[in-house]
Amino acid sequence: MQEKDIVATGTGPSRRAVARAAAWSVPVILMAAPAPAYAASGGGAPGGVTLASVVGSCSGTGPNGTITVTLPNLPVGSQVLIALTNSGQGGFSATPDFTPTSQSGTTYVITGAGADFTGSFAIAFTLNPNQQGTVTATVTAISGVTVLGDTTGFVTKRRDGHSNSYNQCSAG
């Protein structure tokens, strides 16, 4: 800084010194602005991001359906929660084709192994005549990953009052 930029009265720097400092600070602020996507995602996920696919499907006229969960590139040590919920009438049972890290009722924790995770639930509805029920699977991040994409899937079955057939099904 040159002497002419400093005000001798001790009241502070000159307008020229302030302008010069501001001109240098703008590029520094602009360079510092970009941040990794996971840092801004709220997932606290230095491990990465997985793009979830949760899809339900129907299985004929019986009481069964399937919900499949796919989590590509699930980072090592990351954890996600898969929760199955029931709405409507009747009940259901769910049988996973994978071994969860832990399970409490119809809530499952999966720990990432640094590879793709794909797991399915065989859903069996227990409905009385003229009842309808929906099972929904929802995937959320616990730690080490941000989960984006289609994080919810469902299967809905309806039982006809005139037979034992589960004659209506929708899924997505």
C-alpha positions as CSV (number, residue, x, y, z in Angstrom):
1,M,0.0,0.0,0.0
2,Q,1.3,3.4,-0.8
3,E,1.5,6.3,1.7
4,K,-1.0,8.4,-0.2
5,D,-3.7,5.6,0.4
6,I,-3.6,6.0,4.1
7,V,-5.3,9.0,5.8
8,A,-3.0,10.7,8.2
9,T,-5.7,11.7,10.6
10,G,-6.2,8.1,11.8
11,T,-9.8,8.0,10.8
12,G,-9.3,5.0,8.6
13,P,-8.2,4.1,5.1
14,S,-8.9,6.3,2.1
15,R,-11.6,5.6,-0.5
16,R,-9.0,4.5,-2.9
17,A,-7.6,1.8,-0.5
18,V,-11.1,0.5,0.2
19,A,-11.9,0.3,-3.5
20,R,-8.7,-1.6,-4.2
21,A,-9.4,-4.1,-1.4
22,A,-12.9,-4.6,-2.6
23,A,-11.7,-5.3,-6.1
24,W,-9.5,-8.1,-4.9
25,S,-12.1,-9.6,-2.6
26,V,-14.7,-10.2,-5.3
27,P,-12.7,-12.8,-7.2
28,V,-11.9,-14.6,-3.9
29,I,-15.5,-14.8,-2.9
30,L,-16.5,-16.1,-6.4
31,M,-13.8,-18.7,-6.3
32,A,-15.0,-19.9,-2.8
33,A,-18.7,-20.1,-3.7
34,P,-18.9,-23.5,-5.4
35,A,-19.4,-26.4,-2.9
36,P,-19.7,-30.1,-3.5
37,A,-23.3,-31.2,-4.1
38,Y,-23.4,-33.5,-1.1
39,A,-22.3,-30.7,1.2
40,A,-25.4,-28.7,0.3
41,S,-27.8,-31.7,0.2
42,G,-28.4,-31.9,3.9
43,G,-27.6,-35.6,4.0
44,G,-24.2,-35.1,5.6
45,A,-23.0,-37.4,3.0
46,P,-19.3,-37.2,2.2
47,G,-19.6,-40.8,0.9
48,G,-21.7,-39.8,-2.2
49,V,-25.1,-39.9,-3.7
50,T,-27.3,-42.8,-4.7
51,L,-30.2,-42.5,-7.2
52,A,-32.9,-44.8,-5.7
53,S,-35.6,-46.7,-7.6
54,V,-38.4,-48.1,-5.5
55,V,-41.0,-49.9,-7.6
56,G,-44.1,-52.0,-6.7
57,S,-45.5,-54.7,-9.0
58,C,-48.6,-57.0,-8.9
59,S,-48.7,-60.8,-9.0
60,G,-51.8,-62.1,-10.5
61,T,-55.2,-62.3,-8.8
62,G,-53.9,-63.6,-5.5
63,P,-53.0,-61.7,-2.4
64,N,-49.3,-61.1,-3.4
65,G,-47.3,-58.3,-4.7
66,T,-43.6,-57.3,-4.8
67,I,-41.7,-54.1,-4.0
68,T,-38.1,-53.8,-5.3
69,V,-35.6,-51.4,-4.0
70,T,-32.5,-50.5,-6.1
71,L,-29.7,-48.3,-4.7
72,P,-26.8,-47.9,-7.2
73,N,-23.3,-47.4,-5.9
74,L,-24.2,-47.5,-2.2
75,P,-21.0,-46.3,-0.5
76,V,-19.1,-48.5,1.9
77,G,-20.4,-48.0,5.5
78,S,-23.3,-45.8,4.5
79,Q,-26.7,-46.6,5.9
80,V,-30.2,-46.3,4.6
81,L,-33.5,-47.1,6.1
82,I,-36.3,-48.9,4.2
83,A,-39.7,-48.5,6.0
84,L,-42.8,-50.5,4.9
85,T,-46.2,-49.0,5.9
86,N,-49.7,-50.1,5.5
87,S,-52.7,-48.0,4.7
88,G,-56.3,-48.9,4.1
89,Q,-57.8,-52.1,5.6
90,G,-56.5,-55.5,6.5
91,G,-52.9,-56.4,7.0
92,F,-49.8,-57.7,5.3
93,S,-46.6,-59.6,5.7
94,A,-43.3,-58.8,4.0
95,T,-40.5,-61.2,3.3
96,P,-37.2,-59.7,2.1
97,D,-34.9,-61.6,-0.3
98,F,-31.9,-60.0,1.4
99,T,-30.4,-59.9,4.9
100,P,-30.7,-56.4,6.5
101,T,-28.1,-55.0,8.8
102,S,-30.9,-54.7,11.4
103,Q,-34.7,-54.9,11.4
104,S,-37.5,-53.7,13.7
105,G,-40.9,-54.8,12.6
106,T,-41.2,-53.6,9.0
107,T,-38.3,-51.2,9.2
108,Y,-35.0,-52.4,7.7
109,V,-31.5,-50.9,7.8
110,I,-29.1,-51.6,5.0
111,T,-25.3,-50.9,5.2
112,G,-23.5,-50.1,1.9
113,A,-20.8,-52.3,0.6
114,G,-19.5,-50.0,-2.1
115,A,-21.6,-51.7,-4.8
116,D,-25.2,-51.7,-6.1
117,F,-27.8,-52.8,-3.7
118,T,-31.0,-54.5,-5.0
119,G,-33.5,-56.1,-2.7
120,S,-37.1,-57.2,-3.0
121,F,-40.0,-57.7,-0.6
122,A,-42.6,-60.3,-1.3
123,I,-45.8,-58.8,0.0
124,A,-48.8,-60.9,1.1
125,F,-52.0,-59.1,1.9
126,T,-54.6,-60.3,4.3
127,L,-57.9,-58.7,3.3
128,N,-61.5,-59.5,4.1
129,P,-64.1,-59.3,1.3
130,N,-64.7,-55.7,0.1
131,Q,-61.4,-54.4,1.6
132,Q,-58.5,-52.7,0.0
133,G,-55.0,-52.2,1.4
134,T,-51.8,-50.5,0.3
135,V,-48.2,-51.2,1.3
136,T,-45.7,-48.4,0.7
137,A,-41.9,-48.7,0.9
138,T,-39.9,-45.5,1.6
139,V,-36.1,-45.2,1.5
140,T,-34.3,-42.5,3.5
141,A,-30.6,-41.9,4.3
142,I,-29.3,-42.5,7.8
143,S,-25.6,-41.7,7.2
144,G,-22.8,-41.5,4.7
145,V,-25.0,-41.0,1.6
146,T,-27.7,-38.8,0.1
147,V,-30.6,-40.6,-1.4
148,L,-32.3,-39.0,-4.4
149,G,-34.6,-40.3,-7.1
150,D,-37.8,-42.4,-6.7
151,T,-37.6,-43.1,-3.0
152,T,-41.2,-44.4,-2.6
153,G,-43.0,-47.3,-4.2
154,F,-46.3,-49.1,-3.5
155,V,-48.6,-52.1,-4.1
156,T,-52.4,-51.8,-3.7
157,K,-54.7,-54.8,-3.6
158,R,-58.5,-55.0,-3.4
159,R,-60.5,-58.1,-2.5
160,D,-63.9,-58.6,-4.2
161,G,-66.8,-59.3,-2.0
162,H,-68.2,-62.2,-4.1
163,S,-65.1,-64.4,-4.2
164,N,-61.8,-65.1,-2.6
165,S,-60.0,-63.3,-5.5
166,Y,-57.9,-60.3,-5.0
167,N,-59.3,-58.9,-8.3
168,Q,-57.8,-55.4,-8.4
169,C,-54.2,-54.4,-8.1
170,S,-52.2,-51.2,-8.8
171,A,-48.6,-50.6,-8.2
172,G,-45.9,-48.0,-8.9
